[in-house]
């Protein structure tokens, strides 16, 4: 078999494995309990709203089990716990919005009445030095970036060719929803599309945009949630997908 074809298939399969580990919390009551143990009588640690996202490690997911051990976004304070399997749906199981265009600076998804456009720009470190918080290390004063505009910086692997998102806009049947700048400005090293996805939960009117960015130790996954035509929140994890 052609080596390029084998590589492409492998990458696509890896991509499917990646986003299969992100699950939406879905319940008609509007919220779902996270319990300390896999038992309906166990104590409730916290509640998540319907539409929220959780992470399930590949080696712990059992679709036939009654309960799943879930992890929360890195930005949420507190431990994860257990959620009933019936309250979870893989992001990949919703209607797919196809990636129709991808370039170094632009991604466009279109389909099922949805159009999502993600624009990417280069960031000049010297011109924006005051926005970065460095952490110095080593005898020669080399440093890494730990924050951008008072928020943790994700995916920065060096100061050369820094890139982040400049805008994310979702258009649903002619209605444009522009995500707030604060939801993506500290997300660096966006990929060129192979690991980016957009799906639509039509029943609950939720759009999910999710992507794995960065490389090696700087790899992270971020998902944005647009619920009922409004930006609802984001999910971030550094766990392997």
C-alpha positions as a printed Julia matrix, in Angstrom:
241×3 Matrix{Float64}:
   0.0    0.0    0.0
   1.17   3.53  -0.75
   3.1    4.87   2.27
   1.38   8.26   2.04
  -2.03   6.55   2.08
  -1.05   4.49   5.12
   0.13   7.63   6.92
  -3.08   9.49   6.05
  -5.28   6.64   7.29
  -3.27   6.44  10.49
  -3.65  10.14  11.13
  -7.38  10.03  10.51
  -7.81   7.07  12.81
  -5.77   8.84  15.46
  -8.0   11.88  15.02
 -11.13   9.8   15.61
  -9.64   8.3   18.74
  -8.79  11.78  19.98
 -12.21  13.36  19.89
 -13.99  10.15  20.93
 -12.77  10.89  24.45
 -14.75  14.12  24.81
 -18.36  13.71  25.91
 -21.25  16.12  26.22
 -23.43  16.03  29.31
 -27.03  15.71  28.12
 -30.17  15.7   30.26
 -33.67  17.09  29.74
 -33.7   18.39  33.33
 -30.87  20.76  32.47
 -28.25  19.44  34.89
 -26.41  16.24  35.78
 -24.93  15.14  39.1
 -21.3   14.07  39.43
 -21.09  11.5   42.2
 -18.17  10.44  44.36
 -18.65   6.74  43.54
 -20.41   4.77  40.8
 -23.61   4.58  42.79
 -26.83   6.58  42.62
 -26.8    6.87  46.41
 -23.23   8.17  46.57
 -22.62  11.79  47.53
 -22.91  14.49  44.87
 -19.59  16.29  44.29
 -21.01  18.92  41.97
 -23.49  19.49  39.15
 -22.81  20.16  35.48
 -25.22  21.88  33.11
 -26.56  20.04  30.09
 -24.21  20.92  27.23
 -21.07  20.87  29.38
 -18.13  18.67  28.35
 -16.2   16.03  30.28
 -13.16  13.89  29.45
 -13.01  10.11  29.78
  -9.68   8.29  29.56
  -9.54   5.67  26.81
  -8.6    2.85  29.15
 -11.46   3.55  31.57
 -14.36   3.98  29.12
 -16.8    1.08  28.88
 -19.88   1.86  26.81
 -21.72  -1.07  28.43
 -21.09   0.13  31.98
 -23.79   2.0   33.9
 -21.33   4.66  35.15
 -18.28   6.44  33.72
 -15.34   7.98  35.56
 -15.05  11.53  34.16
 -12.54  14.36  34.45
 -13.42  18.05  34.31
 -11.85  20.88  32.37
  -8.44  21.95  33.66
 -10.05  25.32  34.41
 -12.65  23.91  36.81
 -11.67  23.67  40.47
 -12.19  20.32  42.15
 -12.04  16.63  41.25
 -14.07  14.71  38.71
 -16.21  11.73  39.61
 -18.88   9.44  38.17
 -21.73  10.17  35.76
 -24.31   7.73  34.44
 -23.47   6.59  30.91
 -27.01   7.42  29.74
 -26.3   11.1   30.47
 -23.24  11.24  28.16
 -22.86  11.49  24.38
 -19.62  11.51  22.41
 -19.04  14.8   20.62
 -18.31  12.79  17.49
 -21.81  11.26  17.57
 -23.55  14.55  16.75
 -24.13  15.87  13.22
 -20.8   16.61  11.59
 -20.13  20.09  10.19
 -17.56  19.43   7.47
 -14.2   21.18   7.23
 -14.5   22.82   3.79
 -11.45  25.09   3.87
  -8.16  25.05   5.71
  -5.06  27.18   5.4
  -2.28  28.54   7.57
  -4.54  31.37   8.73
  -8.12  30.17   8.28
 -10.46  27.22   8.92
 -14.06  27.09   7.68
 -16.62  24.42   8.58
 -19.93  24.3    6.7
 -22.97  22.04   6.72
 -26.36  21.36   8.35
 -27.16  25.08   8.41
 -23.95  25.86  10.33
 -20.93  27.84   9.21
 -17.97  28.19  11.57
 -14.95  30.31  10.69
 -11.74  30.31  12.73
  -9.05  32.85  11.88
  -5.44  32.52  13.01
  -2.72  35.16  13.23
   0.94  35.46  14.12
   1.82  37.24  17.35
   4.99  39.3   17.54
   6.49  38.62  20.95
   8.59  41.78  21.11
   5.65  44.01  20.21
   3.43  42.27  22.76
   6.01  41.56  25.45
   4.0   43.27  28.19
   1.12  40.81  27.63
   3.27  37.76  28.4
   4.36  36.48  31.8
   7.71  34.64  31.51
   9.17  32.1   33.9
  12.95  32.33  33.96
  15.06  29.2   34.25
  18.64  28.13  33.63
  21.98  29.87  33.97
  21.6   31.8   30.71
  18.24  33.37  31.65
  16.24  31.39  29.12
  12.55  31.33  29.94
   9.21  29.84  29.05
   5.86  31.61  28.82
   3.33  30.69  31.47
   0.62  33.34  30.99
  -0.85  35.72  28.42
  -2.96  38.72  29.46
  -3.29  37.4   33.01
  -4.51  33.97  31.84
  -2.61  30.7   31.59
  -1.01  30.35  28.13
  -1.6   27.05  26.33
   0.62  25.6   23.58
   3.58  28.0   23.59
   6.66  25.99  22.66
   9.04  28.83  21.77
   9.07  32.5   20.9
   9.47  32.01  17.17
   6.33  32.1   15.01
   3.89  32.48  17.86
   0.34  32.03  16.57
  -3.09  32.16  18.16
  -6.72  32.61  17.15
  -7.78  36.11  16.09
 -11.52  35.38  15.75
 -14.06  32.54  15.93
 -17.53  33.12  14.47
 -20.42  30.64  14.24
 -23.25  31.38  11.83
 -26.44  29.4   12.46
 -29.07  29.81   9.76
 -28.03  33.4    9.12
 -27.52  34.37  12.78
 -23.89  35.16  13.63
 -22.45  34.35  17.07
 -18.99  35.82  17.64
 -17.07  34.16  20.45
 -15.52  36.55  22.99
 -11.82  37.25  22.53
 -11.16  36.02  26.08
 -12.33  32.53  25.04
  -9.43  31.95  22.63
  -6.68  34.59  22.89
  -4.52  32.43  25.2
  -4.82  29.37  22.91
  -1.5   29.18  20.98
  -0.12  26.92  18.23
  -3.43  26.14  16.46
  -3.24  23.2   14.07
  -4.05  23.44  10.36
  -7.28  21.45  10.48
  -6.51  17.73  10.66
  -7.32  17.63  14.36
 -10.09  20.27  14.31
 -13.77  19.37  14.33
 -17.22  20.94  14.53
 -20.44  19.09  15.39
 -24.07  20.09  15.97
 -26.38  18.63  18.61
 -29.6   19.59  16.81
 -31.93  18.2   19.49
 -30.44  20.44  22.18
 -29.33  23.28  19.86
 -25.64  23.1   20.77
 -22.62  23.59  18.49
 -19.28  22.12  19.59
 -15.95  23.22  18.11
 -13.03  21.11  19.32
  -9.39  20.84  18.38
  -6.08  19.41  19.58
  -3.29  21.98  19.31
   0.4   22.26  20.08
   2.99  19.52  20.02
   4.83  17.21  22.43
   4.72  18.58  25.99
   2.74  21.59  24.78
  -0.18  19.55  23.42
  -3.65  20.48  24.66
  -7.27  20.04  23.6
  -9.8   22.86  23.71
 -13.52  22.74  22.95
 -15.89  25.7   22.66
 -19.61  25.36  23.37
 -22.27  27.48  21.66
 -25.65  26.74  23.23
 -28.97  28.28  22.19
 -27.19  30.8   19.93
 -24.9   32.07  22.7
 -21.34  31.31  23.77
 -21.72  28.91  26.71
 -18.14  28.15  27.74
 -15.02  26.14  26.92
 -13.32  22.92  27.97
  -9.53  22.47  28.16
  -7.43  19.42  28.97
  -3.78  18.43  28.7
  -4.59  14.77  29.21
  -3.63  12.43  26.34
  -6.4   11.86  23.8
